[in-house]
Amino acid sequence: MNDAEIDWDAIYKSERFQQLARRRRNTIVTLGVLAAVYYFSIPALIAWAPDFFRIRLAPGINLGTLFAISQYPFGGVIAYVFLRRVATLDRAVTTIAPVGASLDVPVSSREQSHAF
């Protein structure tokens, strides 16, 4: 079955495709909001609760330093969760293609340069 014979409009309107699109959107929005709240909490807390960051945990280490450094592993966790969920969605995409259809769409050389 070639690409011209596939009814892409029917696929886009199918409940399975819509469900996968919702799951993808919810993943992106949820993780994006979570990351934004965490990252913007530093300037917010510095402005509205500066004493919170002055709490000493050990000599030379205060809560502000620990909180700022914690954003690096938190970003890694966000990236890991995103990659796992998107990999699950990618596997699920293969279930919505018509029987015999290939989802391998040729990519132009211009698009390949921006693929990664």
Phi and psi restraints in degrees (range 20) as a CNS / XPLOR table:
assign (resid 1 and name C) (resid 2 and name N)
       (resid 2 and name CA) (resid 2 and name C) 1.0 -91.0 20.0 2
assign (resid 2 and name N) (resid 2 and name CA)
       (resid 2 and name C) (resid 3 and name N) 1.0 171.9 20.0 2
assign (resid 2 and name C) (resid 3 and name N)
       (resid 3 and name CA) (resid 3 and name C) 1.0 -62.2 20.0 2
assign (resid 3 and name N) (resid 3 and name CA)
       (resid 3 and name C) (resid 4 and name N) 1.0 -31.5 20.0 2
assign (resid 3 and name C) (resid 4 and name N)
       (resid 4 and name CA) (resid 4 and name C) 1.0 -70.7 20.0 2
assign (resid 4 and name N) (resid 4 and name CA)
       (resid 4 and name C) (resid 5 and name N) 1.0 -23.2 20.0 2
assign (resid 4 and name C) (resid 5 and name N)
       (resid 5 and name CA) (resid 5 and name C) 1.0 -87.9 20.0 2
assign (resid 5 and name N) (resid 5 and name CA)
       (resid 5 and name C) (resid 6 and name N) 1.0 -8.2 20.0 2
assign (resid 5 and name C) (resid 6 and name N)
       (resid 6 and name CA) (resid 6 and name C) 1.0 -84.5 20.0 2
assign (resid 6 and name N) (resid 6 and name CA)
       (resid 6 and name C) (resid 7 and name N) 1.0 131.4 20.0 2
assign (resid 6 and name C) (resid 7 and name N)
       (resid 7 and name CA) (resid 7 and name C) 1.0 -86.1 20.0 2
assign (resid 7 and name N) (resid 7 and name CA)
       (resid 7 and name C) (resid 8 and name N) 1.0 84.6 20.0 2
assign (resid 7 and name C) (resid 8 and name N)
       (resid 8 and name CA) (resid 8 and name C) 1.0 -65.3 20.0 2
assign (resid 8 and name N) (resid 8 and name CA)
       (resid 8 and name C) (resid 9 and name N) 1.0 -33.4 20.0 2
assign (resid 8 and name C) (resid 9 and name N)
       (resid 9 and name CA) (resid 9 and name C) 1.0 -61.6 20.0 2
assign (resid 9 and name N) (resid 9 and name CA)
       (resid 9 and name C) (resid 10 and name N) 1.0 -39.5 20.0 2
assign (resid 9 and name C) (resid 10 and name N)
       (resid 10 and name CA) (resid 10 and name C) 1.0 -66.0 20.0 2
assign (resid 10 and name N) (resid 10 and name CA)
       (resid 10 and name C) (resid 11 and name N) 1.0 -37.5 20.0 2
assign (resid 10 and name C) (resid 11 and name N)
       (resid 11 and name CA) (resid 11 and name C) 1.0 -65.5 20.0 2
assign (resid 11 and name N) (resid 11 and name CA)
       (resid 11 and name C) (resid 12 and name N) 1.0 -46.2 20.0 2
assign (resid 11 and name C) (resid 12 and name N)
       (resid 12 and name CA) (resid 12 and name C) 1.0 -62.6 20.0 2
assign (resid 12 and name N) (resid 12 and name CA)
       (resid 12 and name C) (resid 13 and name N) 1.0 -31.1 20.0 2
assign (resid 12 and name C) (resid 13 and name N)
       (resid 13 and name CA) (resid 13 and name C) 1.0 -87.9 20.0 2
assign (resid 13 and name N) (resid 13 and name CA)
       (resid 13 and name C) (resid 14 and name N) 1.0 -9.4 20.0 2
assign (resid 13 and name C) (resid 14 and name N)
       (resid 14 and name CA) (resid 14 and name C) 1.0 -67.8 20.0 2
assign (resid 14 and name N) (resid 14 and name CA)
       (resid 14 and name C) (resid 15 and name N) 1.0 149.7 20.0 2
assign (resid 14 and name C) (resid 15 and name N)
       (resid 15 and name CA) (resid 15 and name C) 1.0 -62.8 20.0 2
assign (resid 15 and name N) (resid 15 and name CA)
       (resid 15 and name C) (resid 16 and name N) 1.0 -38.4 20.0 2
assign (resid 15 and name C) (resid 16 and name N)
       (resid 16 and name CA) (resid 16 and name C) 1.0 -62.5 20.0 2
assign (resid 16 and name N) (resid 16 and name CA)
       (resid 16 and name C) (resid 17 and name N) 1.0 -44.1 20.0 2
assign (resid 16 and name C) (resid 17 and name N)
       (resid 17 and name CA) (resid 17 and name C) 1.0 -64.6 20.0 2
assign (resid 17 and name N) (resid 17 and name CA)
       (resid 17 and name C) (resid 18 and name N) 1.0 -43.5 20.0 2
assign (resid 17 and name C) (resid 18 and name N)
       (resid 18 and name CA) (resid 18 and name C) 1.0 -62.3 20.0 2
assign (resid 18 and name N) (resid 18 and name CA)
       (resid 18 and name C) (resid 19 and name N) 1.0 -39.7 20.0 2
assign (resid 18 and name C) (resid 19 and name N)
       (resid 19 and name CA) (resid 19 and name C) 1.0 -63.9 20.0 2
assign (resid 19 and name N) (resid 19 and name CA)
       (resid 19 and name C) (resid 20 and name N) 1.0 -44.0 20.0 2
assign (resid 19 and name C) (resid 20 and name N)
       (resid 20 and name CA) (resid 20 and name C) 1.0 -65.1 20.0 2
assign (resid 20 and name N) (resid 20 and name CA)
       (resid 20 and name C) (resid 21 and name N) 1.0 -38.0 20.0 2
assign (resid 20 and name C) (resid 21 and name N)
       (resid 21 and name CA) (resid 21 and name C) 1.0 -64.8 20.0 2
assign (resid 21 and name N) (resid 21 and name CA)
       (resid 21 and name C) (resid 22 and name N) 1.0 -40.1 20.0 2
assign (resid 21 and name C) (resid 22 and name N)
       (resid 22 and name CA) (resid 22 and name C) 1.0 -64.7 20.0 2
assign (resid 22 and name N) (resid 22 and name CA)
       (resid 22 and name C) (resid 23 and name N) 1.0 -43.6 20.0 2
assign (resid 22 and name C) (resid 23 and name N)
       (resid 23 and name CA) (resid 23 and name C) 1.0 -62.2 20.0 2
assign (resid 23 and name N) (resid 23 and name CA)
       (resid 23 and name C) (resid 24 and name N) 1.0 -40.8 20.0 2
assign (resid 23 and name C) (resid 24 and name N)
       (resid 24 and name CA) (resid 24 and name C) 1.0 -63.8 20.0 2
assign (resid 24 and name N) (resid 24 and name CA)
       (resid 24 and name C) (resid 25 and name N) 1.0 -47.4 20.0 2
assign (resid 24 and name C) (resid 25 and name N)
       (resid 25 and name CA) (resid 25 and name C) 1.0 -62.1 20.0 2
assign (resid 25 and name N) (resid 25 and name CA)
       (resid 25 and name C) (resid 26 and name N) 1.0 -44.2 20.0 2
assign (resid 25 and name C) (resid 26 and name N)
       (resid 26 and name CA) (resid 26 and name C) 1.0 -63.3 20.0 2
assign (resid 26 and name N) (resid 26 and name CA)
       (resid 26 and name C) (resid 27 and name N) 1.0 -37.8 20.0 2
assign (resid 26 and name C) (resid 27 and name N)
       (resid 27 and name CA) (resid 27 and name C) 1.0 -62.8 20.0 2
assign (resid 27 and name N) (resid 27 and name CA)
       (resid 27 and name C) (resid 28 and name N) 1.0 -48.0 20.0 2
assign (resid 27 and name C) (resid 28 and name N)
       (resid 28 and name CA) (resid 28 and name C) 1.0 -64.8 20.0 2
assign (resid 28 and name N) (resid 28 and name CA)
       (resid 28 and name C) (resid 29 and name N) 1.0 -45.8 20.0 2
assign (resid 28 and name C) (resid 29 and name N)
       (resid 29 and name CA) (resid 29 and name C) 1.0 -66.5 20.0 2
assign (resid 29 and name N) (resid 29 and name CA)
       (resid 29 and name C) (resid 30 and name N) 1.0 -46.0 20.0 2
assign (resid 29 and name C) (resid 30 and name N)
       (resid 30 and name CA) (resid 30 and name C) 1.0 -61.1 20.0 2
assign (resid 30 and name N) (resid 30 and name CA)
       (resid 30 and name C) (resid 31 and name N) 1.0 -49.7 20.0 2
assign (resid 30 and name C) (resid 31 and name N)
       (resid 31 and name CA) (resid 31 and name C) 1.0 -68.3 20.0 2
assign (resid 31 and name N) (resid 31 and name CA)
       (resid 31 and name C) (resid 32 and name N) 1.0 -35.1 20.0 2
assign (resid 31 and name C) (resid 32 and name N)
       (resid 32 and name CA) (resid 32 and name C) 1.0 -65.2 20.0 2
assign (resid 32 and name N) (resid 32 and name CA)
       (resid 32 and name C) (resid 33 and name N) 1.0 -44.3 20.0 2
assign (resid 32 and name C) (resid 33 and name N)
       (resid 33 and name CA) (resid 33 and name C) 1.0 -65.9 20.0 2
assign (resid 33 and name N) (resid 33 and name CA)
       (resid 33 and name C) (resid 34 and name N) 1.0 -43.4 20.0 2
assign (resid 33 and name C) (resid 34 and name N)
       (resid 34 and name CA) (resid 34 and name C) 1.0 -59.4 20.0 2
assign (resid 34 and name N) (resid 34 and name CA)
       (resid 34 and name C) (resid 35 and name N) 1.0 -45.9 20.0 2
assign (resid 34 and name C) (resid 35 and name N)
       (resid 35 and name CA) (resid 35 and name C) 1.0 -64.5 20.0 2
assign (resid 35 and name N) (resid 35 and name CA)
       (resid 35 and name C) (resid 36 and name N) 1.0 -43.3 20.0 2
assign (resid 35 and name C) (resid 36 and name N)
       (resid 36 and name CA) (resid 36 and name C) 1.0 -63.4 20.0 2
assign (resid 36 and name N) (resid 36 and name CA)
       (resid 36 and name C) (resid 37 and name N) 1.0 -43.5 20.0 2
assign (resid 36 and name C) (resid 37 and name N)
       (resid 37 and name CA) (resid 37 and name C) 1.0 -62.1 20.0 2
assign (resid 37 and name N) (resid 37 and name CA)
       (resid 37 and name C) (resid 38 and name N) 1.0 -43.7 20.0 2
assign (resid 37 and name C) (resid 38 and name N)
       (resid 38 and name CA) (resid 38 and name C) 1.0 -65.8 20.0 2
assign (resid 38 and name N) (resid 38 and name CA)
       (resid 38 and name C) (resid 39 and name N) 1.0 -46.5 20.0 2
assign (resid 38 and name C) (resid 39 and name N)
       (resid 39 and name CA) (resid 39 and name C) 1.0 -70.0 20.0 2
assign (resid 39 and name N) (resid 39 and name CA)
       (resid 39 and name C) (resid 40 and name N) 1.0 -37.0 20.0 2
assign (resid 39 and name C) (resid 40 and name N)
       (resid 40 and name CA) (resid 40 and name C) 1.0 -84.4 20.0 2
assign (resid 40 and name N) (resid 40 and name CA)
       (resid 40 and name C) (resid 41 and name N) 1.0 -2.8 20.0 2
assign (resid 40 and name C) (resid 41 and name N)
       (resid 41 and name CA) (resid 41 and name C) 1.0 -70.9 20.0 2
assign (resid 41 and name N) (resid 41 and name CA)
       (resid 41 and name C) (resid 42 and name N) 1.0 -27.0 20.0 2
assign (resid 41 and name C) (resid 42 and name N)
       (resid 42 and name CA) (resid 42 and name C) 1.0 -63.8 20.0 2
assign (resid 42 and name N) (resid 42 and name CA)
       (resid 42 and name C) (resid 43 and name N) 1.0 -55.8 20.0 2
assign (resid 42 and name C) (resid 43 and name N)
       (resid 43 and name CA) (resid 43 and name C) 1.0 -63.2 20.0 2
assign (resid 43 and name N) (resid 43 and name CA)
       (resid 43 and name C) (resid 44 and name N) 1.0 -33.2 20.0 2
assign (resid 43 and name C) (resid 44 and name N)
       (resid 44 and name CA) (resid 44 and name C) 1.0 -66.2 20.0 2
assign (resid 44 and name N) (resid 44 and name CA)
       (resid 44 and name C) (resid 45 and name N) 1.0 -45.9 20.0 2
assign (resid 44 and name C) (resid 45 and name N)
       (resid 45 and name CA) (resid 45 and name C) 1.0 -68.4 20.0 2
assign (resid 45 and name N) (resid 45 and name CA)
       (resid 45 and name C) (resid 46 and name N) 1.0 -34.9 20.0 2
assign (resid 45 and name C) (resid 46 and name N)
       (resid 46 and name CA) (resid 46 and name C) 1.0 -63.4 20.0 2
assign (resid 46 and name N) (resid 46 and name CA)
       (resid 46 and name C) (resid 47 and name N) 1.0 -39.5 20.0 2
assign (resid 46 and name C) (resid 47 and name N)
       (resid 47 and name CA) (resid 47 and name C) 1.0 -74.9 20.0 2
assign (resid 47 and name N) (resid 47 and name CA)
       (resid 47 and name C) (resid 48 and name N) 1.0 -42.4 20.0 2
assign (resid 47 and name C) (resid 48 and name N)
       (resid 48 and name CA) (resid 48 and name C) 1.0 -103.5 20.0 2
assign (resid 48 and name N) (resid 48 and name CA)
       (resid 48 and name C) (resid 49 and name N) 1.0 -19.5 20.0 2
assign (resid 48 and name C) (resid 49 and name N)
       (resid 49 and name CA) (resid 49 and name C) 1.0 -144.0 20.0 2
assign (resid 49 and name N) (resid 49 and name CA)
       (resid 49 and name C) (resid 50 and name N) 1.0 63.8 20.0 2
assign (resid 49 and name C) (resid 50 and name N)
       (resid 50 and name CA) (resid 50 and name C) 1.0 -63.8 20.0 2
assign (resid 50 and name N) (resid 50 and name CA)
       (resid 50 and name C) (resid 51 and name N) 1.0 -27.2 20.0 2
assign (resid 50 and name C) (resid 51 and name N)
       (resid 51 and name CA) (resid 51 and name C) 1.0 -66.2 20.0 2
assign (resid 51 and name N) (resid 51 and name CA)
       (resid 51 and name C) (resid 52 and name N) 1.0 -25.1 20.0 2
assign (resid 51 and name C) (resid 52 and name N)
       (resid 52 and name CA) (resid 52 and name C) 1.0 -60.3 20.0 2
assign (resid 52 and name N) (resid 52 and name CA)
       (resid 52 and name C) (resid 53 and name N) 1.0 -39.7 20.0 2
assign (resid 52 and name C) (resid 53 and name N)
       (resid 53 and name CA) (resid 53 and name C) 1.0 -79.1 20.0 2
assign (resid 53 and name N) (resid 53 and name CA)
       (resid 53 and name C) (resid 54 and name N) 1.0 -12.2 20.0 2
assign (resid 53 and name C) (resid 54 and name N)
       (resid 54 and name CA) (resid 54 and name C) 1.0 -89.2 20.0 2
assign (resid 54 and name N) (resid 54 and name CA)
       (resid 54 and name C) (resid 55 and name N) 1.0 -3.2 20.0 2
assign (resid 54 and name C) (resid 55 and name N)
       (resid 55 and name CA) (resid 55 and name C) 1.0 -65.3 20.0 2
assign (resid 55 and name N) (resid 55 and name CA)
       (resid 55 and name C) (resid 56 and name N) 1.0 121.4 20.0 2
assign (resid 55 and name C) (resid 56 and name N)
       (resid 56 and name CA) (resid 56 and name C) 1.0 -81.6 20.0 2
assign (resid 56 and name N) (resid 56 and name CA)
       (resid 56 and name C) (resid 57 and name N) 1.0 132.2 20.0 2
assign (resid 56 and name C) (resid 57 and name N)
       (resid 57 and name CA) (resid 57 and name C) 1.0 -103.8 20.0 2
assign (resid 57 and name N) (resid 57 and name CA)
       (resid 57 and name C) (resid 58 and name N) 1.0 -34.0 20.0 2
assign (resid 57 and name C) (resid 58 and name N)
       (resid 58 and name CA) (resid 58 and name C) 1.0 -158.3 20.0 2
assign (resid 58 and name N) (resid 58 and name CA)
       (resid 58 and name C) (resid 59 and name N) 1.0 166.6 20.0 2
assign (resid 58 and name C) (resid 59 and name N)
       (resid 59 and name CA) (resid 59 and name C) 1.0 -58.5 20.0 2
assign (resid 59 and name N) (resid 59 and name CA)
       (resid 59 and name C) (resid 60 and name N) 1.0 122.7 20.0 2
assign (resid 59 and name C) (resid 60 and name N)
       (resid 60 and name CA) (resid 60 and name C) 1.0 83.6 20.0 2
assign (resid 60 and name N) (resid 60 and name CA)
       (resid 60 and name C) (resid 61 and name N) 1.0 -2.3 20.0 2
assign (resid 60 and name C) (resid 61 and name N)
       (resid 61 and name CA) (resid 61 and name C) 1.0 -126.8 20.0 2
assign (resid 61 and name N) (resid 61 and name CA)
       (resid 61 and name C) (resid 62 and name N) 1.0 123.3 20.0 2
assign (resid 61 and name C) (resid 62 and name N)
       (resid 62 and name CA) (resid 62 and name C) 1.0 -118.8 20.0 2
assign (resid 62 and name N) (resid 62 and name CA)
       (resid 62 and name C) (resid 63 and name N) 1.0 173.7 20.0 2
assign (resid 62 and name C) (resid 63 and name N)
       (resid 63 and name CA) (resid 63 and name C) 1.0 -63.3 20.0 2
assign (resid 63 and name N) (resid 63 and name CA)
       (resid 63 and name C) (resid 64 and name N) 1.0 -33.6 20.0 2
assign (resid 63 and name C) (resid 64 and name N)
       (resid 64 and name CA) (resid 64 and name C) 1.0 -63.3 20.0 2
assign (resid 64 and name N) (resid 64 and name CA)
       (resid 64 and name C) (resid 65 and name N) 1.0 -43.8 20.0 2
assign (resid 64 and name C) (resid 65 and name N)
       (resid 65 and name CA) (resid 65 and name C) 1.0 -63.6 20.0 2
assign (resid 65 and name N) (resid 65 and name CA)
       (resid 65 and name C) (resid 66 and name N) 1.0 -46.1 20.0 2
assign (resid 65 and name C) (resid 66 and name N)
       (resid 66 and name CA) (resid 66 and name C) 1.0 -62.6 20.0 2
assign (resid 66 and name N) (resid 66 and name CA)
       (resid 66 and name C) (resid 67 and name N) 1.0 -41.5 20.0 2
assign (resid 66 and name C) (resid 67 and name N)
       (resid 67 and name CA) (resid 67 and name C) 1.0 -65.0 20.0 2
assign (resid 67 and name N) (resid 67 and name CA)
       (resid 67 and name C) (resid 68 and name N) 1.0 -42.5 20.0 2
assign (resid 67 and name C) (resid 68 and name N)
       (resid 68 and name CA) (resid 68 and name C) 1.0 -63.9 20.0 2
assign (resid 68 and name N) (resid 68 and name CA)
       (resid 68 and name C) (resid 69 and name N) 1.0 -41.9 20.0 2
assign (resid 68 and name C) (resid 69 and name N)
       (resid 69 and name CA) (resid 69 and name C) 1.0 -69.6 20.0 2
assign (resid 69 and name N) (resid 69 and name CA)
       (resid 69 and name C) (resid 70 and name N) 1.0 -30.9 20.0 2
assign (resid 69 and name C) (resid 70 and name N)
       (resid 70 and name CA) (resid 70 and name C) 1.0 -65.8 20.0 2
assign (resid 70 and name N) (resid 70 and name CA)
       (resid 70 and name C) (resid 71 and name N) 1.0 -16.1 20.0 2
assign (resid 70 and name C) (resid 71 and name N)
       (resid 71 and name CA) (resid 71 and name C) 1.0 -69.0 20.0 2
assign (resid 71 and name N) (resid 71 and name CA)
       (resid 71 and name C) (resid 72 and name N) 1.0 -25.5 20.0 2
assign (resid 71 and name C) (resid 72 and name N)
       (resid 72 and name CA) (resid 72 and name C) 1.0 -68.1 20.0 2
assign (resid 72 and name N) (resid 72 and name CA)
       (resid 72 and name C) (resid 73 and name N) 1.0 -52.1 20.0 2
assign (resid 72 and name C) (resid 73 and name N)
       (resid 73 and name CA) (resid 73 and name C) 1.0 -64.8 20.0 2
assign (resid 73 and name N) (resid 73 and name CA)
       (resid 73 and name C) (resid 74 and name N) 1.0 -32.8 20.0 2
assign (resid 73 and name C) (resid 74 and name N)
       (resid 74 and name CA) (resid 74 and name C) 1.0 -62.9 20.0 2
assign (resid 74 and name N) (resid 74 and name CA)
       (resid 74 and name C) (resid 75 and name N) 1.0 -41.5 20.0 2
assign (resid 74 and name C) (resid 75 and name N)
       (resid 75 and name CA) (resid 75 and name C) 1.0 -61.8 20.0 2
assign (resid 75 and name N) (resid 75 and name CA)
       (resid 75 and name C) (resid 76 and name N) 1.0 -37.4 20.0 2
assign (resid 75 and name C) (resid 76 and name N)
       (resid 76 and name CA) (resid 76 and name C) 1.0 -65.2 20.0 2
assign (resid 76 and name N) (resid 76 and name CA)
       (resid 76 and name C) (resid 77 and name N) 1.0 -39.1 20.0 2
assign (resid 76 and name C) (resid 77 and name N)
       (resid 77 and name CA) (resid 77 and name C) 1.0 -65.9 20.0 2
assign (resid 77 and name N) (resid 77 and name CA)
       (resid 77 and name C) (resid 78 and name N) 1.0 -42.9 20.0 2
assign (resid 77 and name C) (resid 78 and name N)
       (resid 78 and name CA) (resid 78 and name C) 1.0 -59.3 20.0 2
assign (resid 78 and name N) (resid 78 and name CA)
       (resid 78 and name C) (resid 79 and name N) 1.0 -46.0 20.0 2
assign (resid 78 and name C) (resid 79 and name N)
       (resid 79 and name CA) (resid 79 and name C) 1.0 -62.8 20.0 2
assign (resid 79 and name N) (resid 79 and name CA)
       (resid 79 and name C) (resid 80 and name N) 1.0 -42.6 20.0 2
assign (resid 79 and name C) (resid 80 and name N)
       (resid 80 and name CA) (resid 80 and name C) 1.0 -62.6 20.0 2
assign (resid 80 and name N) (resid 80 and name CA)
       (resid 80 and name C) (resid 81 and name N) 1.0 -47.2 20.0 2
assign (resid 80 and name C) (resid 81 and name N)
       (resid 81 and name CA) (resid 81 and name C) 1.0 -62.4 20.0 2
assign (resid 81 and name N) (resid 81 and name CA)
       (resid 81 and name C) (resid 82 and name N) 1.0 -41.7 20.0 2
assign (resid 81 and name C) (resid 82 and name N)
       (resid 82 and name CA) (resid 82 and name C) 1.0 -60.5 20.0 2
assign (resid 82 and name N) (resid 82 and name CA)
       (resid 82 and name C) (resid 83 and name N) 1.0 -47.9 20.0 2
assign (resid 82 and name C) (resid 83 and name N)
       (resid 83 and name CA) (resid 83 and name C) 1.0 -63.1 20.0 2
assign (resid 83 and name N) (resid 83 and name CA)
       (resid 83 and name C) (resid 84 and name N) 1.0 -40.2 20.0 2
assign (resid 83 and name C) (resid 84 and name N)
       (resid 84 and name CA) (resid 84 and name C) 1.0 -64.5 20.0 2
assign (resid 84 and name N) (resid 84 and name CA)
       (resid 84 and name C) (resid 85 and name N) 1.0 -45.8 20.0 2
assign (resid 84 and name C) (resid 85 and name N)
       (resid 85 and name CA) (resid 85 and name C) 1.0 -67.8 20.0 2
assign (resid 85 and name N) (resid 85 and name CA)
       (resid 85 and name C) (resid 86 and name N) 1.0 -40.0 20.0 2
assign (resid 85 and name C) (resid 86 and name N)
       (resid 86 and name CA) (resid 86 and name C) 1.0 -68.9 20.0 2
assign (resid 86 and name N) (resid 86 and name CA)
       (resid 86 and name C) (resid 87 and name N) 1.0 -35.6 20.0 2
assign (resid 86 and name C) (resid 87 and name N)
       (resid 87 and name CA) (resid 87 and name C) 1.0 -62.8 20.0 2
assign (resid 87 and name N) (resid 87 and name CA)
       (resid 87 and name C) (resid 88 and name N) 1.0 -39.4 20.0 2
assign (resid 87 and name C) (resid 88 and name N)
       (resid 88 and name CA) (resid 88 and name C) 1.0 -63.4 20.0 2
assign (resid 88 and name N) (resid 88 and name CA)
       (resid 88 and name C) (resid 89 and name N) 1.0 -42.8 20.0 2
assign (resid 88 and name C) (resid 89 and name N)
       (resid 89 and name CA) (resid 89 and name C) 1.0 -65.6 20.0 2
assign (resid 89 and name N) (resid 89 and name CA)
       (resid 89 and name C) (resid 90 and name N) 1.0 -37.9 20.0 2
assign (resid 89 and name C) (resid 90 and name N)
       (resid 90 and name CA) (resid 90 and name C) 1.0 -62.2 20.0 2
assign (resid 90 and name N) (resid 90 and name CA)
       (resid 90 and name C) (resid 91 and name N) 1.0 -40.7 20.0 2
assign (resid 90 and name C) (resid 91 and name N)
       (resid 91 and name CA) (resid 91 and name C) 1.0 -65.9 20.0 2
assign (resid 91 and name N) (resid 91 and name CA)
       (resid 91 and name C) (resid 92 and name N) 1.0 -36.2 20.0 2
assign (resid 91 and name C) (resid 92 and name N)
       (resid 92 and name CA) (resid 92 and name C) 1.0 -71.0 20.0 2
assign (resid 92 and name N) (resid 92 and name CA)
       (resid 92 and name C) (resid 93 and name N) 1.0 -25.5 20.0 2
assign (resid 92 and name C) (resid 93 and name N)
       (resid 93 and name CA) (resid 93 and name C) 1.0 -62.0 20.0 2
assign (resid 93 and name N) (resid 93 and name CA)
       (resid 93 and name C) (resid 94 and name N) 1.0 -32.5 20.0 2
assign (resid 93 and name C) (resid 94 and name N)
       (resid 94 and name CA) (resid 94 and name C) 1.0 -65.2 20.0 2
assign (resid 94 and name N) (resid 94 and name CA)
       (resid 94 and name C) (resid 95 and name N) 1.0 -16.8 20.0 2
assign (resid 94 and name C) (resid 95 and name N)
       (resid 95 and name CA) (resid 95 and name C) 1.0 -83.6 20.0 2
assign (resid 95 and name N) (resid 95 and name CA)
       (resid 95 and name C) (resid 96 and name N) 1.0 -10.9 20.0 2
assign (resid 95 and name C) (resid 96 and name N)
       (resid 96 and name CA) (resid 96 and name C) 1.0 -98.9 20.0 2
assign (resid 96 and name N) (resid 96 and name CA)
       (resid 96 and name C) (resid 97 and name N) 1.0 -7.8 20.0 2
assign (resid 96 and name C) (resid 97 and name N)
       (resid 97 and name CA) (resid 97 and name C) 1.0 -76.4 20.0 2
assign (resid 97 and name N) (resid 97 and name CA)
       (resid 97 and name C) (resid 98 and name N) 1.0 146.6 20.0 2
assign (resid 97 and name C) (resid 98 and name N)
       (resid 98 and name CA) (resid 98 and name C) 1.0 -62.5 20.0 2
assign (resid 98 and name N) (resid 98 and name CA)
       (resid 98 and name C) (resid 99 and name N) 1.0 153.6 20.0 2
assign (resid 98 and name C) (resid 99 and name N)
       (resid 99 and name CA) (resid 99 and name C) 1.0 -59.1 20.0 2
assign (resid 99 and name N) (resid 99 and name CA)
       (resid 99 and name C) (resid 100 and name N) 1.0 129.7 20.0 2
assign (resid 99 and name C) (resid 100 and name N)
       (resid 100 and name CA) (resid 100 and name C) 1.0 86.6 20.0 2
assign (resid 100 and name N) (resid 100 and name CA)
       (resid 100 and name C) (resid 101 and name N) 1.0 -6.8 20.0 2
assign (resid 100 and name C) (resid 101 and name N)
       (resid 101 and name CA) (resid 101 and name C) 1.0 -82.9 20.0 2
assign (resid 101 and name N) (resid 101 and name CA)
       (resid 101 and name C) (resid 102 and name N) 1.0 144.5 20.0 2
assign (resid 101 and name C) (resid 102 and name N)
       (resid 102 and name CA) (resid 102 and name C) 1.0 -103.8 20.0 2
assign (resid 102 and name N) (resid 102 and name CA)
       (resid 102 and name C) (resid 103 and name N) 1.0 129.2 20.0 2
assign (resid 102 and name C) (resid 103 and name N)
       (resid 103 and name CA) (resid 103 and name C) 1.0 -90.6 20.0 2
assign (resid 103 and name N) (resid 103 and name CA)
       (resid 103 and name C) (resid 104 and name N) 1.0 5.4 20.0 2
assign (resid 103 and name C) (resid 104 and name N)
       (resid 104 and name CA) (resid 104 and name C) 1.0 -78.6 20.0 2
assign (resid 104 and name N) (resid 104 and name CA)
       (resid 104 and name C) (resid 105 and name N) 1.0 99.1 20.0 2
assign (resid 104 and name C) (resid 105 and name N)
       (resid 105 and name CA) (resid 105 and name C) 1.0 -93.8 20.0 2
assign (resid 105 and name N) (resid 105 and name CA)
       (resid 105 and name C) (resid 106 and name N) 1.0 129.5 20.0 2
assign (resid 105 and name C) (resid 106 and name N)
       (resid 106 and name CA) (resid 106 and name C) 1.0 -61.3 20.0 2
assign (resid 106 and name N) (resid 106 and name CA)
       (resid 106 and name C) (resid 107 and name N) 1.0 137.8 20.0 2
assign (resid 106 and name C) (resid 107 and name N)
       (resid 107 and name CA) (resid 107 and name C) 1.0 -108.3 20.0 2
assign (resid 107 and name N) (resid 107 and name CA)
       (resid 107 and name C) (resid 108 and name N) 1.0 132.1 20.0 2
assign (resid 107 and name C) (resid 108 and name N)
       (resid 108 and name CA) (resid 108 and name C) 1.0 -69.3 20.0 2
assign (resid 108 and name N) (resid 108 and name CA)
       (resid 108 and name C) (resid 109 and name N) 1.0 160.9 20.0 2
assign (resid 108 and name C) (resid 109 and name N)
       (resid 109 and name CA) (resid 109 and name C) 1.0 -64.2 20.0 2
assign (resid 109 and name N) (resid 109 and name CA)
       (resid 109 and name C) (resid 110 and name N) 1.0 -30.8 20.0 2
assign (resid 109 and name C) (resid 110 and name N)
       (resid 110 and name CA) (resid 110 and name C) 1.0 -66.5 20.0 2
assign (resid 110 and name N) (resid 110 and name CA)
       (resid 110 and name C) (resid 111 and name N) 1.0 -41.3 20.0 2
assign (resid 110 and name C) (resid 111 and name N)
       (resid 111 and name CA) (resid 111 and name C) 1.0 -71.1 20.0 2
assign (resid 111 and name N) (resid 111 and name CA)
       (resid 111 and name C) (resid 112 and name N) 1.0 -33.4 20.0 2
assign (resid 111 and name C) (resid 112 and name N)
       (resid 112 and name CA) (resid 112 and name C) 1.0 -62.9 20.0 2
assign (resid 112 and name N) (resid 112 and name CA)
       (resid 112 and name C) (resid 113 and name N) 1.0 -33.8 20.0 2
assign (resid 112 and name C) (resid 113 and name N)
       (resid 113 and name CA) (resid 113 and name C) 1.0 -67.2 20.0 2
assign (resid 113 and name N) (resid 113 and name CA)
       (resid 113 and name C) (resid 114 and name N) 1.0 -18.8 20.0 2
assign (resid 113 and name C) (resid 114 and name N)
       (resid 114 and name CA) (resid 114 and name C) 1.0 -108.9 20.0 2
assign (resid 114 and name N) (resid 114 and name CA)
       (resid 114 and name C) (resid 115 and name N) 1.0 7.0 20.0 2
assign (resid 114 and name C) (resid 115 and name N)
       (resid 115 and name CA) (resid 115 and name C) 1.0 -67.1 20.0 2
assign (resid 115 and name N) (resid 115 and name CA)
       (resid 115 and name C) (resid 116 and name N) 1.0 -31.7 20.0 2
